[in-house]
Amino acid sequence: MVSASTQESIDALRLNPIPRQGLFIGGKWQDAERGETLEVVSPINGQPLTSIAAAGAADVNAAVKVARTAYEDGGWSRAAPSERKKVLHLIADLLEKYALELAVLGVRDNGTEISMALKAEPGSAAGTFRYYAEAVDKVYGEIAPTVQNVLGLIHREPVGVIAAIVPWNFPLMIGAWKIAPALAVGNSVVLKPAETASLSLLRLAEICAEAGLPEGVLNVVTGRGAITGEALGLHMDIDVLAFTGSGGVGRRLLEYSARSNLKRVYLELGGKSPNIVFADAPNLDQAAKVSAHGIFRNSGQVCVAGSRLLVERSIQEEFVEKVATIASKLKVGDPLDLTTEAGAINSLEQLTKNLAHVEKAGVEGANLKTGGKRILQDTGGFYMTPTIFDAVRPEMTLARDEVFGPILGVIPFDDEPDAVRIANATPYGLASAVWTSDLSRAHRMVRAIKAGVVHVNTYGGADSTVPLGGVKQSGNGYDKSLHALHKYTDLKTAWIQL
């Protein structure tokens, strides 16, 4: 049930003016050296919200220098794990304290429906900081099996300075996935948010300072990807770069690494995830409901969204009708209304891309089942109806390219081998799902599908205990779980003659 008092608080927060935002470097706010700014437009109404500093190469240099100095100083990097643990827990406490403020701020910036944002943004970020707070003093080094007169020790050490570049769909959640483990093991961080979703991460920088994180350990530089992001990618004093975003940008970051200091680059590059429904799914009504939310929540702007619905041919018509009925009843609109089920598209540019995909799918022969239109244009905001195409063939653009919008392509299959063939017939391999009552089939599909995550009889919901990462052109490296710590540490061997 929607709380009237919570909605009243949200409505009050939506009216708060947002001052111009600077860069957070060395624990202090400052303008970009050249004084340049970027206008922030809210997808809710298409109106200017505030402006952010547009960092150039000189600003990035300043942030990296401060981060390196903080790292070498050792106040954080050589602090006892128990001390880092206290600060990370306090960051989590403050994220929970300011959760509603953070969620509303983020929604005004990127358009995610508030009911989802509360859990997926400050709620998830707080959980991530707590997870790594608890992990930091429980991850041990190793003793090698050697002859008796030799002691072989394997130490894990922080890498140094981490650059993190995060996307606009879930900035706090994905930012925490990178910042929390990097800080937990003692690194310093320079963070670059997306141009269209920087505000909540700038607030996070203040929260980390309030929690006692030493100056210079976390720095935030906002700006254009082609300028600020490139400066980070080419910087000679960044040791690791972690990125979530598009494949095109990921390729450029790998090039920048080769042109600079061969920094390690970890990429999460999205997907075209297959959601596979067999005729023996335990509950087709539940599968339809979860499948609809798996593509249409946050208006499909989710890297693991189940954007390809593979349905066994014998139930295709029945099941697609169920999903279409649910999609047509979803409430799309003001993302700061707690009853809204799908909010705004992040930007006019993204909305235009989505509508171009709708047009192309029709030209290529897919059948528009429902949706496919811009709506609520009178608000000035960027909204789109949940859209379903059936009669989609695996070779179509809609079945191969990541759309990153509320557009579902339905592809029929005949049997298990056919489902596997279609599921693996894209360049991506991030997430997937299988709906079946056959336990043996479920295990076979888990092994056969080329994806980093395979859901069985559900879609989404995996917590911090398991990794998220992809195969093929969905990237490398892992966010979440203890495996994420490996990205931000170096192994050092001590070979001691006794």
C-alpha positions in Angstrom: 0.0 0.0 0.0 1.3 3.5 -0.9 2.0 5.6 2.2 0.4 9.0 2.0 3.0 10.5 4.3 5.8 9.1 2.1 4.2 10.5 -1.1 3.8 13.9 0.7 7.6 13.8 1.5 8.4 12.9 -2.1 6.2 15.8 -3.4 8.0 18.2 -1.0 11.5 17.0 -2.0 10.7 17.3 -5.7 10.4 21.1 -5.3 13.8 21.5 -3.7 16.0 23.8 -5.8 19.3 22.1 -6.8 22.3 24.5 -6.9 25.0 24.3 -9.6 27.1 21.3 -8.8 30.9 21.4 -8.8 33.7 18.8 -8.8 34.5 17.0 -5.6 38.3 16.8 -5.4 40.4 16.4 -2.2 37.3 16.7 0.0 36.4 20.1 -1.5 34.0 21.5 -4.1 35.5 23.4 -6.9 34.5 24.6 -10.4 36.1 23.2 -13.5 39.3 25.0 -14.3 37.9 26.4 -17.5 34.6 27.2 -15.8 32.6 25.1 -18.2 29.3 23.5 -17.2 26.6 21.2 -18.6 22.9 21.7 -18.2 21.0 19.0 -16.5 17.5 18.4 -18.0 15.0 16.4 -16.0 13.3 13.6 -18.0 10.2 14.1 -15.9 9.2 17.4 -17.7 12.0 18.2 -20.1 13.0 21.2 -18.1 16.4 22.3 -16.9 17.1 21.0 -13.3 20.5 22.4 -12.6 24.0 22.4 -14.1 27.1 20.4 -13.3 30.8 21.2 -13.8 32.3 19.9 -17.1 35.8 18.6 -16.1 38.6 18.8 -18.6 42.0 17.1 -18.6 43.5 19.5 -16.1 40.7 18.8 -13.6 41.1 15.0 -14.1 44.9 15.5 -13.5 44.1 17.3 -10.3 41.8 14.6 -9.1 44.2 11.8 -9.9 47.1 13.6 -8.2 45.0 14.1 -5.0 43.9 10.4 -5.1 47.5 9.3 -5.5 48.7 11.5 -2.7 46.0 10.1 -0.4 46.9 6.6 -1.4 50.7 7.1 -0.7 50.0 8.9 2.5 48.5 5.6 3.8 45.9 7.1 6.0 43.4 4.9 4.3 45.4 2.4 2.2 47.4 1.2 5.3 44.6 1.6 7.8 43.7 -1.5 9.7 40.8 -3.4 8.0 38.7 -2.9 11.2 39.1 0.9 10.8 38.0 0.9 7.1 35.2 -1.4 8.1 33.8 1.3 10.6 33.8 4.0 7.9 32.1 1.8 5.3 29.4 0.8 7.8 28.8 4.5 8.6 28.5 5.3 4.9 25.8 2.6 4.7 24.1 4.1 7.8 24.0 7.5 6.2 22.8 6.1 2.8 19.8 4.7 4.8 19.3 7.9 6.7 19.2 10.0 3.5 17.5 7.3 1.4 14.4 9.3 0.4 16.3 12.4 -0.4 18.8 10.4 -2.5 16.1 8.5 -4.3 14.1 11.6 -5.2 17.3 13.4 -6.3 18.2 10.5 -8.6 14.7 10.2 -10.0 14.6 13.9 -10.9 17.9 13.3 -12.7 17.3 10.0 -14.6 13.6 9.2 -14.5 13.5 5.8 -12.8 10.1 5.2 -11.0 10.5 6.0 -7.3 9.1 2.7 -6.1 12.0 1.0 -7.8 14.6 3.7 -7.1 14.2 3.5 -3.3 15.2 -0.2 -3.3 17.6 -0.2 -6.3 19.5 3.0 -5.5 20.1 4.0 -1.9 18.7 0.7 -0.6 21.0 -1.4 -2.8 24.0 0.9 -2.3 23.7 0.7 1.5 23.6 -3.0 1.3 26.7 -3.1 -0.9 28.7 -0.9 1.4 27.7 -3.2 4.3 28.6 -6.3 2.4 32.1 -5.1 1.8 32.5 -3.6 5.2 31.9 -7.1 6.6 34.2 -8.7 4.0 37.2 -6.4 4.5 38.5 -8.1 7.7 37.6 -11.6 6.6 39.6 -12.0 3.4 42.8 -13.7 4.1 46.1 -14.1 2.3 47.5 -17.6 1.5 50.4 -19.8 2.5 51.8 -21.9 -0.3 52.5 -25.6 0.1 56.3 -25.6 0.1 59.2 -27.7 1.4 59.9 -27.3 5.1 62.7 -24.8 4.9 60.8 -22.3 2.7 57.8 -20.2 3.6 55.7 -19.0 0.6 53.3 -16.2 1.4 50.7 -14.7 -1.0 49.6 -11.2 0.0 46.8 -9.2 -1.5 47.5 -5.5 -1.7 45.5 -2.5 -2.9 46.3 -1.6 -6.5 46.5 2.2 -6.0 44.2 4.6 -7.9 41.0 3.3 -9.4 38.9 5.2 -12.0 35.3 4.2 -12.1 32.9 5.3 -14.9 29.3 4.5 -14.3 26.1 4.8 -16.4 22.9 6.7 -15.9 20.3 4.0 -15.3 21.2 3.1 -11.7 24.1 5.4 -10.8 24.1 4.8 -7.0 23.7 1.1 -7.2 26.4 0.6 -9.9 28.6 3.2 -8.4 28.5 1.4 -5.1 29.4 -1.9 -6.8 32.6 -0.3 -7.9 33.4 2.2 -5.1 32.7 -0.1 -2.1 35.1 -3.0 -2.9 37.7 -0.6 -4.2 37.7 1.4 -0.9 37.3 -1.8 1.2 40.8 -3.0 0.2 42.4 0.4 0.6 42.4 2.0 -2.8 41.7 5.7 -3.7 39.0 6.3 -6.3 38.3 8.9 -9.0 34.6 8.5 -10.1 33.0 9.8 -13.3 29.2 9.7 -13.3 27.2 9.8 -16.5 26.3 13.3 -17.8 22.6 12.7 -17.4 22.8 11.1 -13.9 25.5 12.7 -11.7 23.5 14.3 -8.9 23.1 11.3 -6.5 26.8 10.4 -6.9 27.9 13.9 -6.0 25.7 13.6 -2.9 27.4 10.3 -2.2 30.8 12.0 -2.1 29.5 14.3 0.6 28.1 11.4 2.5 31.4 9.5 2.4 33.2 12.6 3.7 30.6 12.9 6.5 31.3 9.3 7.4 35.0 10.0 7.9 36.5 8.9 4.6 39.8 10.8 4.4 40.1 13.7 2.0 41.3 12.6 -1.5 40.3 9.0 -1.1 37.1 9.5 -3.1 36.9 12.2 -5.8 34.1 12.8 -8.3 34.7 14.5 -11.7 31.6 15.2 -13.9 31.6 16.0 -17.5 31.4 14.7 -21.1 32.5 11.2 -21.8 34.5 12.2 -24.8 36.5 14.7 -22.7 36.4 13.7 -19.0 36.2 10.0 -19.7 38.9 10.1 -22.3 41.2 11.9 -19.9 40.7 9.1 -17.3 41.2 6.4 -19.9 44.5 7.9 -21.1 45.8 8.9 -17.7 49.3 7.5 -16.9 48.7 7.3 -13.1 45.5 5.3 -13.0 46.1 1.7 -12.2 42.6 0.2 -12.9 39.6 1.5 -14.8 36.2 -0.1 -14.1 33.4 0.8 -16.5 29.7 0.0 -17.1 28.2 1.2 -20.3 28.1 0.7 -24.1 30.3 -1.5 -26.1 31.5 1.4 -28.3 32.8 3.3 -25.3 34.3 0.0 -23.8 36.3 -0.5 -27.0 37.7 3.1 -26.8 38.7 2.6 -23.1 40.7 -0.5 -24.1 42.4 1.5 -26.8 43.2 4.2 -24.3 44.8 1.6 -22.0 47.0 0.5 -24.9 48.0 4.0 -25.7 48.8 4.9 -22.1 50.1 2.8 -19.2 48.3 -0.5 -20.0 46.0 0.0 -17.0 43.7 -2.9 -16.4 40.2 -2.2 -17.8 37.2 -4.1 -16.5 34.0 -3.7 -18.7 30.3 -4.5 -18.2 28.9 -3.7 -21.6 25.2 -4.7 -21.5 23.3 -7.5 -23.2 20.5 -8.9 -25.2 19.3 -11.3 -22.6 17.1 -14.3 -23.5 14.1 -15.1 -21.3 13.2 -18.7 -22.2 9.8 -20.0 -21.4 9.1 -23.7 -21.9 5.6 -25.1 -22.0 6.2 -26.9 -18.7 6.9 -23.7 -16.8 5.6 -24.1 -13.2 3.1 -21.2 -13.4 2.6 -19.4 -16.7 0.7 -16.5 -15.1 3.6 -15.8 -12.7 6.1 -16.2 -15.5 4.2 -13.7 -17.6 4.1 -11.2 -14.7 7.8 -11.5 -13.9 8.8 -11.5 -17.6 6.8 -8.2 -18.1 8.5 -6.5 -15.2 11.9 -8.0 -16.3 11.7 -5.8 -19.4 9.5 -2.9 -18.6 10.6 -1.7 -15.1 12.7 1.4 -15.4 11.4 1.6 -18.9 13.7 -1.2 -20.1 16.8 0.8 -19.1 18.4 -2.2 -17.4 21.6 -3.9 -18.6 20.2 -7.4 -17.7 16.7 -6.7 -19.0 15.0 -9.7 -20.5 14.6 -8.1 -23.9 14.2 -11.3 -25.9 11.3 -13.5 -24.9 11.8 -17.0 -26.3 8.5 -19.0 -26.0 8.0 -22.7 -26.8 5.8 -22.6 -29.9 2.9 -24.7 -28.4 2.2 -22.0 -25.8 3.4 -18.9 -27.8 0.0 -17.3 -28.5 -1.4 -17.9 -25.0 1.7 -16.7 -23.2 2.4 -13.6 -25.3 -1.2 -12.6 -24.8 -0.7 -12.8 -21.0 2.4 -10.6 -21.2 0.8 -8.1 -23.5 -2.2 -7.8 -21.2 0.1 -7.0 -18.3 2.1 -4.6 -20.3 -0.9 -2.7 -21.5 -2.1 -2.2 -17.9 1.3 -0.9 -16.5 1.0 2.7 -15.3 3.5 4.8 -17.1 4.0 8.3 -16.0 5.4 10.6 -13.3 8.3 8.7 -11.8 7.9 10.5 -8.5 4.4 9.1 -8.0 4.6 5.9 -5.9 1.9 4.2 -7.9 3.8 4.6 -11.2 5.1 1.3 -12.5 7.4 2.6 -15.4 8.9 6.0 -15.3 10.6 8.2 -17.9 13.1 7.5 -20.6 16.4 9.1 -19.4 16.7 11.6 -22.2 15.2 12.8 -25.5 18.2 11.3 -27.3 17.4 7.8 -25.8 13.7 8.2 -26.5 14.5 9.0 -30.2 16.7 5.9 -30.4 13.9 3.7 -29.0 11.4 5.0 -31.5 13.8 4.4 -34.3 14.1 0.8 -33.2 10.3 0.5 -33.3 10.2 1.8 -36.8 13.1 -0.5 -38.0 11.5 -3.6 -36.4 8.3 -2.9 -38.4 10.3 -2.4 -41.6 12.1 -5.8 -41.0 8.8 -7.6 -40.7 8.2 -7.9 -36.9 4.5 -7.6 -35.8 3.7 -4.8 -33.4 1.6 -6.4 -30.7 1.2 -3.4 -28.4 2.7 0.0 -27.6 5.4 1.6 -29.8 4.5 5.2 -29.2 5.7 8.3 -27.3 3.1 9.4 -24.7 2.5 12.2 -22.3 4.2 14.6 -24.6 2.2 17.5 -23.1 4.2 17.1 -19.9 7.4 18.0 -21.7 8.9 14.7 -20.4 10.2 11.6 -22.2 7.7 8.7 -21.9 7.0 5.7 -24.0 4.5 2.9 -23.9 5.6 -0.7 -23.1 6.1 -2.2 -26.5 5.9 -5.8 -27.7 6.8 -7.2 -31.1 6.1 -10.8 -32.0 7.0 -12.7 -35.2 10.6 -11.6 -34.5 13.3 -13.7 -36.2 16.8 -14.2 -34.7 18.5 -12.4 -37.5 16.4 -9.2 -37.0 18.1 -6.1 -35.5 15.6 -6.1 -32.6 16.8 -9.7 -31.8 20.5 -8.8 -31.9 21.1 -5.1 -30.8 20.7 -3.8 -27.3 17.9 -1.3 -27.4 17.9 -0.1 -23.7 14.3 0.8 -23.8 10.8 -0.7 -23.1 10.8 -2.9 -26.2 10.3 -6.7 -26.1 10.9 -9.0 -29.0 9.1 -12.4 -29.0 10.8 -15.3 -30.7 9.2 -18.8 -30.9 11.2 -22.0 -30.5 10.5 -25.7 -31.1 12.5 -27.6 -28.6 15.4 -27.4 -26.2 18.3 -27.4 -28.8 16.4 -24.8 -30.8 16.1 -22.6 -27.7 19.8 -22.9 -26.9 20.7 -22.0 -30.5 18.5 -18.9 -30.5 19.6 -17.8 -27.0 23.3 -17.9 -28.0 22.8 -16.2 -31.4 23.9 -12.7 -30.3 27.2 -11.1 -29.6 26.2 -10.6 -26.0 26.2 -12.9 -22.9 25.2 -11.0 -19.8 22.0 -12.5 -18.3 19.3 -15.0 -19.2 16.4 -17.0 -17.7 14.8 -20.4 -18.1 11.3 -21.3 -17.0 10.7 -25.0 -16.6 9.5 -27.7 -14.2 12.1 -30.2 -15.4 15.1 -30.0 -13.0 17.3 -31.9 -15.5 16.4 -29.5 -18.3 17.1 -26.5 -16.0 20.6 -27.7 -15.3 21.3 -28.5 -18.9 20.2 -25.0 -19.9 22.3 -23.4 -17.2 25.4 -25.1 -18.7 24.4 -24.5 -22.4 23.5 -20.8 -22.3 26.4 -18.5 -22.8 25.8 -15.9 -20.2 27.2 -14.7 -16.9 23.9 -15.1 -15.1 21.2 -17.7 -15.7 18.0 -17.3 -13.7 15.7 -20.3 -13.2 12.0 -19.7 -12.7 12.6 -16.1 -11.9 14.1 -13.0 -13.4 16.4 -10.7 -11.4 16.8 -10.3 -7.7 20.4 -11.8 -7.2 22.0 -10.1 -4.2 25.6 -9.2 -3.3 26.6 -12.8 -2.5 26.9 -13.7 -6.2 28.9 -12.0 -9.0 27.5 -10.1 -12.0 29.5 -10.2 -15.1 29.2 -11.2 -18.7 30.9 -13.2 -21.5 31.4 -12.5 -25.2 30.8 -8.8 -25.9 29.1 -8.2 -22.6 32.5 -7.6 -21.1 34.9 -9.0 -18.5 35.4 -8.9 -14.8 32.7 -9.0 -12.1 30.8 -6.6 -9.9 29.3 -7.9 -6.6 30.4 -10.8 -4.4 33.9 -11.4 -3.0 35.1 -11.9 -6.6 34.9 -8.2 -7.2 37.7 -7.6 -4.7 40.1 -9.3 -7.2 39.8 -6.4 -9.6 41.1 -4.0 -7.0 44.0 -5.9 -5.5 47.4 -7.1 -6.7 49.0 -10.4 -5.6 52.4 -10.3 -4.1 54.5 -13.4 -3.4 57.0 -13.5 -0.5 59.4 -16.5 -1.0 61.2 -16.8 2.3 64.2 -19.1 2.9 64.1 -20.3 6.5 
